[in-house]
Amino acid sequence: MTRFYLFIDFDGVLCDSQLECLASSWYGYHILYKGENPAAVRLETKRRFAALRPYVRTGGDYLIIQEIIEKKIEITSQEGFDSYLNSAEKSSGTGLYAKHFYEARAHMLKSYAASWIKLNPLYAHVRSGLRRWAGCDRFYILSTKQPAYIARILKSEHINMPLKRILHSPGRGKLEIIRRHLQADIGSRAVLVDDQLDHLIGNRESRITPFLASWGYVRPEWLTGNHGVEILSPERFLQLMNDSLPFPGKPRLH
């Protein structure tokens, strides 16, 4: 029998966290990193943040976005973003950016918990299903967001999911994490659904099928280019989840 595991990204697939990431990175960059005290987030900052959000892979990248916005640098591709990120790492290092981002996020959750939760709404089309999926031992969340934050958001929606099935991927390497998981279950297969194309391309494991979510923080060209990754609509995603996971009273797929 073939066991199917589903590894689902959190931000951009299950949760619309863009406003929270904007708020945390703005606080981390301007207040913690630069020691400034701006009056408010400008509308132009929100617009440019949304345009650059698809290129993010790790927490420190969010402060890179704030730096790009402040310096009025034009970035229109993943390659351009990575090039700027590499230059930033060589000049000053981005470890401090990551540190400030997570400090800002922790501060906001501690000081403004209710507001912080509201900045992390689940997508409407996954909310009801997620309550069922969380109870299945073949369903995993695989995210660059730390598991404790994900668990807190899920708890606010009355969804209880064991932390052992909320996996943290610090950056690139989600496919490798899944490959190692499959090594412990001979004959099993897995699906990875993500909204960051870079996490999906280059798959060399035949037992893993990657999918790009069409509703997350995706660039328009990702949905039209030939990247060798199937694109999921919200409807197709729900069908995949409901067909693949064993629910009480439902026959198991082999």
C-alpha positions in Angstrom: 0.0 0.0 0.0 1.2 3.5 -0.8 0.9 6.1 1.9 0.4 9.7 0.8 1.7 12.5 2.9 0.8 16.1 2.2 3.2 18.9 3.1 1.6 22.3 2.9 3.2 25.7 3.2 1.6 28.1 5.7 2.1 31.7 4.7 0.5 32.3 1.3 -1.2 28.9 1.1 -3.1 28.4 4.4 -2.7 31.9 5.9 -2.6 35.4 4.5 0.1 36.8 6.7 1.2 39.7 4.4 0.1 42.5 6.7 1.7 40.9 9.7 5.0 40.5 7.9 4.8 44.1 6.7 4.2 45.3 10.3 6.9 43.1 11.9 9.5 44.0 9.3 8.7 47.7 9.3 9.0 47.7 13.1 12.2 45.6 13.0 13.9 47.7 10.3 12.9 51.3 11.3 12.7 51.0 15.1 15.0 48.1 16.1 17.6 48.3 13.4 17.7 52.0 12.5 16.5 53.4 15.9 13.9 55.6 14.1 10.3 56.3 15.1 8.3 56.9 11.9 4.7 58.1 12.4 3.1 55.4 10.3 3.5 53.0 7.4 3.1 54.9 4.1 0.7 53.5 1.4 3.5 53.4 -1.0 5.4 51.1 1.4 2.4 48.7 1.5 2.2 48.7 -2.3 5.9 48.0 -2.9 6.0 45.4 -0.1 3.2 43.5 -1.7 5.0 43.5 -5.1 8.3 42.3 -3.5 6.7 39.7 -1.1 6.8 36.8 -3.6 10.6 36.8 -3.5 10.9 36.1 0.2 12.3 32.8 1.5 13.3 33.5 5.1 12.5 36.0 7.8 15.5 38.2 7.3 14.4 38.8 3.7 11.5 40.9 4.9 13.9 43.6 6.3 15.7 43.4 3.0 12.4 44.4 1.4 12.2 47.4 3.8 15.7 48.4 2.8 14.9 48.1 -0.9 11.8 50.3 -0.4 13.7 52.9 1.5 16.5 53.1 -1.1 13.9 53.2 -3.9 15.6 50.3 -5.7 13.7 48.7 -8.6 13.5 44.9 -8.3 11.4 43.0 -10.8 12.6 39.4 -10.6 13.7 36.7 -8.2 17.2 36.9 -9.7 17.3 40.7 -9.1 16.2 40.2 -5.5 18.7 37.4 -4.9 21.5 39.6 -6.4 20.7 42.4 -4.0 20.4 40.0 -1.1 23.8 38.6 -1.9 25.4 42.0 -2.0 23.7 42.9 1.3 25.1 39.7 2.9 28.7 40.6 1.7 28.6 44.2 2.9 27.0 43.9 6.3 25.5 40.5 6.8 21.8 39.7 7.0 21.9 37.7 10.2 21.1 40.9 12.1 18.1 41.5 9.9 16.7 38.1 10.7 17.3 38.7 14.5 15.4 42.0 14.4 12.6 40.6 12.4 12.0 37.8 14.9 12.4 40.2 17.8 9.8 42.5 16.3 7.4 39.6 15.7 7.8 38.4 19.3 7.3 41.9 20.6 4.1 42.4 18.6 2.6 39.1 19.7 3.4 39.8 23.3 2.2 43.4 23.4 -0.6 43.3 20.8 -1.7 39.7 20.7 -5.3 40.2 19.5 -4.2 42.6 16.8 -1.3 40.4 15.7 -3.7 37.4 15.3 -6.0 39.5 13.2 -3.1 40.3 10.8 -2.8 36.5 10.1 -6.2 35.4 8.8 -6.6 32.0 7.3 -7.8 32.0 3.7 -11.5 31.5 3.5 -11.4 28.5 1.2 -9.2 26.5 3.6 -10.6 27.4 7.0 -13.3 24.7 7.3 -11.1 22.0 5.7 -8.1 22.8 7.9 -10.0 21.8 11.0 -10.3 18.2 9.5 -6.9 18.1 7.9 -5.2 18.9 11.2 -6.4 15.7 12.7 -4.9 13.5 10.0 -1.4 12.0 10.7 -0.5 12.4 7.0 -1.0 16.2 7.0 2.0 18.3 7.7 2.6 22.1 7.7 6.1 22.9 6.3 6.9 26.5 6.7 9.7 29.1 7.2 7.6 30.5 10.0 8.4 29.1 13.4 6.0 26.4 14.6 5.0 28.2 17.8 3.6 31.1 15.8 1.7 28.8 13.5 0.2 26.9 16.5 -0.9 30.2 18.0 -2.7 31.2 14.9 -4.4 27.9 14.5 -5.4 27.9 18.2 -7.2 31.2 17.6 -9.3 29.4 15.0 -9.9 26.5 17.4 -7.7 24.2 15.4 -5.5 21.9 17.5 -2.5 20.4 15.6 0.4 18.5 17.2 3.7 20.5 17.0 5.4 17.4 15.6 3.5 17.9 12.4 4.4 21.6 12.1 7.8 21.5 10.6 10.2 24.4 10.3 12.3 25.0 7.2 14.8 27.9 7.8 15.1 28.7 4.1 15.6 26.6 1.0 15.5 22.9 1.3 11.8 21.9 1.7 12.1 19.1 -0.9 15.1 17.7 1.0 13.2 17.7 4.3 10.4 15.8 2.7 12.8 13.4 1.0 14.3 12.5 4.4 10.8 12.0 5.8 10.0 9.5 3.1 13.1 7.5 3.8 11.5 6.3 7.0 8.4 5.0 5.2 9.4 2.8 2.2 7.0 3.0 -0.6 5.3 6.2 0.5 4.8 9.3 -1.6 4.3 13.0 -0.8 2.9 16.2 -2.2 4.3 19.7 -1.5 2.1 22.7 -2.1 3.8 26.1 -1.9 3.4 29.6 -3.3 7.2 30.3 -3.6 8.3 28.8 -6.9 11.9 28.5 -5.8 10.9 25.9 -3.2 9.4 23.7 -5.9 11.7 23.7 -8.9 14.6 21.3 -9.3 12.8 18.3 -7.7 14.8 15.1 -8.3 12.8 12.8 -6.1 10.2 10.9 -8.1 8.1 10.2 -5.0 7.5 13.9 -4.4 5.0 15.9 -6.5 5.3 19.7 -6.2 2.4 22.0 -6.8 2.3 25.8 -7.0 -0.7 27.5 -5.3 -2.2 30.1 -7.5 -3.7 32.3 -4.8 -0.7 33.0 -2.6 2.1 35.6 -3.0 2.9 34.5 -6.6 4.3 36.5 -9.5 2.1 36.6 -12.6 4.9 35.1 -14.7 5.1 32.1 -12.4 1.5 31.2 -13.4 2.2 31.4 -17.2 5.8 30.2 -17.5 6.8 26.6 -18.2 8.5 25.7 -14.9 7.6 22.0 -14.8 5.4 22.5 -11.8 1.6 22.0 -11.9 -0.5 25.0 -10.7 -3.3 24.5 -8.3 -6.5 26.6 -8.2 -8.3 26.8 -4.9 -10.9 24.3 -6.1 -8.2 21.9 -7.3 -6.3 22.2 -4.0 -9.4 21.3 -2.0 -10.0 18.3 -4.2 -6.4 17.2 -3.8 -6.7 17.5 0.0 -10.0 15.7 0.4 -9.1 12.9 -2.0 -5.7 12.2 -0.5 -6.3 12.4 3.3 -8.1 9.6 5.2 -11.0 11.0 7.1 -13.2 9.0 9.5 -15.7 7.0 7.6 -13.9 7.5 4.3 -12.1 4.7 2.4 -8.4 5.0 2.3 -6.6 5.6 -1.0 -3.9 3.2 -1.9 
